[in-house]
Amino acid sequence: MRTSYKQNEFGEIFYRLMRTYKPETVVELGVLDGYSTLHLCKGLQMNDGGRLWGYDLWDDYDYKHGDMDQVYEMLREAGVSSYVTLMKGDAFDVYDEWPDYGIDFLHVDISNDGEVIREIMELWHPKVSGIIVFEGGSEERDNVEWMDKFDKESIVEELRTNKLINDNYVYYTYDKFPSMTIMFRR
């Protein structure tokens, strides 16, 4: 399963967040091969409730992408497919399908950079009542090859200066690569 989350066992973090906060409505933007999806669903299964909606561009994404049917089959084999709905959708469009404060937990992993985080927060902040988790937030992650090559904006700087984030969230960045920023709505 392709994911930078696996090397430092971020799946356990996703699982523990589900078990601790017991969200009913979970939305994931960016699924790839389903690593985080699997662990989020395992947590929902242990809670005996909740549902995850996973959006991805799948084969419409020009770069590294997963296959929706293969991800669904992996989740079925793991016994957690009843906790998830996988869909094709663009993170910058599907937010309007959700009511304000209708999402308990949002996970964002869509080639994140500072600009992506800023735009996602502007669109999705009104929809989330609880926790937002996104891939990235460390200096090391800001300096990966593709961020430098394409001159992408720093996530660290966006976190430091974004008024919406700083006025509405308490957050922590777990620095182990690729890093993960967990934001709790005030």
C-alpha positions as CSV (number, residue, x, y, z in Angstrom):
1,M,0.0,0.0,0.0
2,R,1.6,3.3,-1.1
3,T,1.6,5.9,1.6
4,S,4.2,8.0,3.4
5,Y,2.0,7.6,6.5
6,K,3.0,3.9,6.9
7,Q,6.7,4.3,7.8
8,N,5.9,5.9,11.1
9,E,2.6,4.0,11.8
10,F,0.3,6.9,11.4
11,G,-2.5,4.4,11.0
12,E,-2.4,4.0,14.8
13,I,-3.0,7.7,15.2
14,F,-6.0,7.7,12.9
15,Y,-7.4,4.7,14.8
16,R,-6.9,6.3,18.2
17,L,-8.5,9.6,17.1
18,M,-11.6,7.6,16.1
19,R,-11.6,5.7,19.3
20,T,-11.1,8.7,21.5
21,Y,-13.4,11.3,19.8
22,K,-16.0,8.9,18.5
23,P,-17.1,11.0,15.5
24,E,-20.3,10.1,13.7
25,T,-19.5,11.8,10.4
26,V,-16.0,11.5,9.0
27,V,-14.9,13.0,5.6
28,E,-11.6,12.2,3.9
29,L,-10.3,14.3,1.0
30,G,-7.7,12.2,-0.8
31,V,-7.8,8.4,-0.4
32,L,-4.9,7.1,-2.6
33,D,-4.7,3.4,-1.7
34,G,-6.8,3.6,1.4
35,Y,-4.2,3.4,4.3
36,S,-5.8,6.2,6.4
37,T,-9.3,5.1,5.3
38,L,-8.7,1.6,6.6
39,H,-7.5,2.8,10.0
40,L,-10.3,5.4,10.3
41,C,-12.8,2.7,9.5
42,K,-11.3,0.2,12.0
43,G,-11.8,2.9,14.6
44,L,-15.4,3.5,13.6
45,Q,-16.0,-0.3,13.6
46,M,-14.7,-0.6,17.2
47,N,-16.9,2.3,18.2
48,D,-19.8,0.4,16.6
49,G,-20.9,3.5,14.7
50,G,-20.1,6.4,12.5
51,R,-19.5,6.6,8.7
52,L,-16.7,7.8,6.5
53,W,-17.2,9.5,3.1
54,G,-14.0,9.3,1.1
55,Y,-13.5,11.6,-1.9
56,D,-10.7,11.3,-4.4
57,L,-10.1,12.2,-8.1
58,W,-8.9,8.7,-8.6
59,D,-7.8,8.2,-12.3
60,D,-8.7,11.9,-13.1
61,Y,-5.6,12.9,-11.1
62,D,-2.5,13.2,-13.3
63,Y,0.0,12.1,-10.7
64,K,0.1,9.2,-8.2
65,H,-3.5,8.0,-7.7
66,G,-5.4,5.0,-6.4
67,D,-8.1,2.8,-7.9
68,M,-11.5,3.1,-6.2
69,D,-12.5,-0.5,-6.9
70,Q,-9.2,-1.8,-5.4
71,V,-9.5,0.3,-2.3
72,Y,-13.1,-0.8,-1.8
73,E,-12.1,-4.4,-2.2
74,M,-9.3,-4.0,0.4
75,L,-11.8,-2.4,2.8
76,R,-14.3,-5.3,2.2
77,E,-11.6,-7.9,2.8
78,A,-10.7,-6.1,6.1
79,G,-14.4,-6.2,7.1
80,V,-14.9,-2.5,7.3
81,S,-16.6,-1.6,4.0
82,S,-19.9,-1.1,5.7
83,Y,-18.5,2.0,7.4
84,V,-17.4,3.8,4.2
85,T,-18.7,5.4,1.0
86,L,-16.0,6.0,-1.6
87,M,-16.8,8.6,-4.3
88,K,-15.1,10.5,-7.1
89,G,-15.1,14.1,-6.3
90,D,-12.9,17.2,-6.2
91,A,-12.2,18.5,-2.6
92,F,-12.7,22.1,-3.9
93,D,-16.2,21.3,-5.2
94,V,-17.8,18.7,-2.9
95,Y,-17.8,20.9,0.3
96,D,-21.2,22.3,-0.8
97,E,-22.7,18.8,-0.4
98,W,-22.3,19.2,3.4
99,P,-24.3,21.3,5.9
100,D,-22.6,23.7,8.1
101,Y,-21.2,22.0,11.2
102,G,-22.2,18.6,9.6
103,I,-18.8,17.0,9.8
104,D,-17.2,15.8,13.0
105,F,-13.8,14.9,11.6
106,L,-12.1,15.9,8.3
107,H,-8.9,14.4,7.0
108,V,-7.1,16.2,4.1
109,D,-4.3,14.6,2.1
110,I,-4.5,16.1,-1.4
111,S,-0.9,17.1,-2.4
112,N,-1.1,19.6,0.5
113,D,0.9,22.8,0.5
114,G,0.2,26.2,2.1
115,E,-2.1,27.4,-0.7
116,V,-4.1,24.1,-0.5
117,I,-4.5,24.4,3.3
118,R,-5.6,28.0,3.0
119,E,-8.2,27.2,0.3
120,I,-9.5,24.0,2.1
121,M,-9.9,25.9,5.3
122,E,-11.9,28.7,3.7
123,L,-14.2,26.2,2.1
124,W,-14.5,23.4,4.7
125,H,-14.1,25.3,8.0
126,P,-17.9,26.1,8.2
127,K,-18.7,22.4,7.6
128,V,-16.6,21.0,10.5
129,S,-17.7,21.0,14.1
130,G,-14.8,19.2,15.6
131,I,-11.4,18.0,14.3
132,I,-9.4,18.7,11.0
133,V,-6.3,16.6,10.3
134,F,-4.1,17.2,7.4
135,E,-0.9,15.6,6.1
136,G,2.0,18.0,6.5
137,G,3.0,20.9,8.8
138,S,6.7,20.2,9.5
139,E,9.7,21.9,8.1
140,E,10.9,18.5,6.7
141,R,7.6,18.0,4.8
142,D,7.7,21.6,3.4
143,N,11.1,20.7,1.8
144,V,10.2,17.5,0.0
145,E,11.4,17.4,-3.6
146,W,8.0,18.3,-5.3
147,M,7.4,21.2,-3.0
148,D,10.8,22.7,-4.0
149,K,10.5,21.8,-7.7
150,F,7.1,23.4,-8.1
151,D,7.8,26.3,-5.7
152,K,4.9,25.4,-3.5
153,E,3.9,27.6,-0.5
154,S,5.0,26.5,3.0
155,I,2.5,24.8,5.2
156,V,4.4,25.8,8.3
157,E,4.2,29.5,7.3
158,E,0.4,29.1,6.5
159,L,-0.2,27.7,9.9
160,R,1.8,30.5,11.5
161,T,0.0,33.3,9.7
162,N,-3.5,32.0,8.9
163,K,-6.0,34.1,10.9
164,L,-8.9,31.7,10.3
165,I,-6.9,28.8,11.8
166,N,-5.4,30.8,14.6
167,D,-8.7,32.3,15.7
168,N,-10.7,29.1,15.5
169,Y,-8.4,26.2,16.2
170,V,-5.9,24.8,18.6
171,Y,-3.5,22.7,16.7
172,Y,-0.5,20.4,17.1
173,T,1.9,19.1,14.4
174,Y,3.3,15.7,14.8
175,D,6.7,16.1,13.2
176,K,7.6,12.5,12.2
177,F,7.7,12.3,8.4
178,P,5.5,13.1,6.6
179,S,4.1,15.0,9.6
180,M,0.5,15.4,10.5
181,T,-1.3,18.5,11.8
182,I,-4.3,17.9,14.1
183,M,-6.6,20.9,14.6
184,F,-9.3,21.1,17.3
185,R,-12.0,23.6,16.8
186,R,-12.3,26.0,19.8
